[in-house]
Amino acid sequence: MKNQIINIVIILVMVFFAIPKLLAKPQSIAGFKQFENAIHLNADIFRIFTGISELALALLLLLFAIKGHQTIGKIAFAFLLTTMISALLLEFFARPEPKIVLVIIAIVLTLVSLYRLNQLINPKTKQHDTRP
């Protein structure tokens, strides 16, 4: 049950962050303009790519939550880990001033992805709820 709650929360967070990017909300556009200046990628293309990636991640986690296939879970949480490490790098090296709330969210999601990957890769270390 605990792991299903974790999955649902992450799905909601990913959708919450994907929608403004895909709908081209002004705050999202402004944030990606900051990244464009630092990493020299087209802000709109990078914003849309990021939004699609976050939405794909949410769908992958939803599929894992429903089906429970361990391979899907490993892929989903590895994708989450990669996404959050990338987000942290962007916050610290591409944004003029890191947004602390986004940093905290990315750190928490990084830790959760490591926790879930450990459970999925090393099933003997699981202590409680082993369901997806």
N, C-alpha and C positions, 0 to 999 in steps of 0.2 A: 504493500500500500504506500509506504514512504517513497519508494522509487517512482511509482505512478504519479504521485503529487509533484515530485521533482520534475518529471517529464512534462506534466501539464504546465507548471510554472515556466519552464524554459520555452515551451511552445508559445505561450502567451507573450513572453518577453520578446521573442524573436519576431512575432507578428507585430507587436507594438512598435518595434524599431523599424521593421520593413515597410510598413504602410506609408509613413511620411516620406520616405525616400522614393517610393514608387508613385506616390501622388504629387511629387515635386512641391512639398510644403516649403514655404520660405526659409524656415529655420534650417531645414535639411540642405537646401540649396546653398545657404550661406556657409554652413559647416563644410560642405564639400568644396566650396570655393577656396577655403583656407587650405585644404589638402592639395588642391590643384596647384597652388603657388609653391607648395613645399615639395611635392613629388612629381610634378610636371605631367600629370595625367588629366585628360579632359574630365572636368568635374561632373558633368551630366552623365557621361558614360560610366564613370566610376560609381556614382550615386546609384544609378539603375542596376549596375552589376551587383553592388553591395545589397541593395534591396531584394533582388532576385535570389541572391545567395542566402540571405536571412530567411526568406520565405521558403526556399528549398530545404533549408535546415529544419525549419518548423515542420514541414511536411514529412521529412525523413524521421524526425522524432515521433510524429504522430503515427506513422507507419510502424515504428518500433513499439510504441505504446500499445497499439492494437494487436499486432502480430506476435511480438515478443521474440523475433529472430535475433539471436545474439550477434550475427554478422552485421545486420542492419544497425544494431545498437552501437557496435564498435565503430562503424563508419560514421554514424551520427555524432557520437561524442568526440571522435577524432576531428571531425569537421568543426564542431563547436569549439574545441580546444584551439585549432588553427585560426578560426575566426576571431576568438577573443584575444589571442596573442597578437594577431594583426591589428586589432582595435587598440590594444594597449600601445603598440609601437606607433600607431598613427597619433594617438593622444599625446604621447610624450615627444615625438620627433617631428610631427607634421603640423600640429596645431600650435599657434603662438602661445596659448596658455591652456594646459589640460583642464578639461571639465571633470572635477572631482567625482561627481555623481556617476559619470560614465566610466571613470576609472574603477570605482568601487564595484559597479555592476559587472564590468569585464573581469575583475579579479575574482569575484564570487563565482561567476560562470566558469572561469578557468579552473578554479578549485573543484567545483561540482563535476566538471567534465573529467578531471583527473580521478576523482573519487569513483565515478561511474565506470570509466575505462578500467580502473583497477579491479572493480567488481566483475566486469565482463571478461577481462583477460585472465584474471587469477580467481577462478570461482571458489577455490579452497579458502580464500581470505574472507569470503562473505560470512557474515555472522547472523544476519537476521533475514529480512525480506529479500529473496533472490529473484523475485519476479521482475519483469521489465518495469 
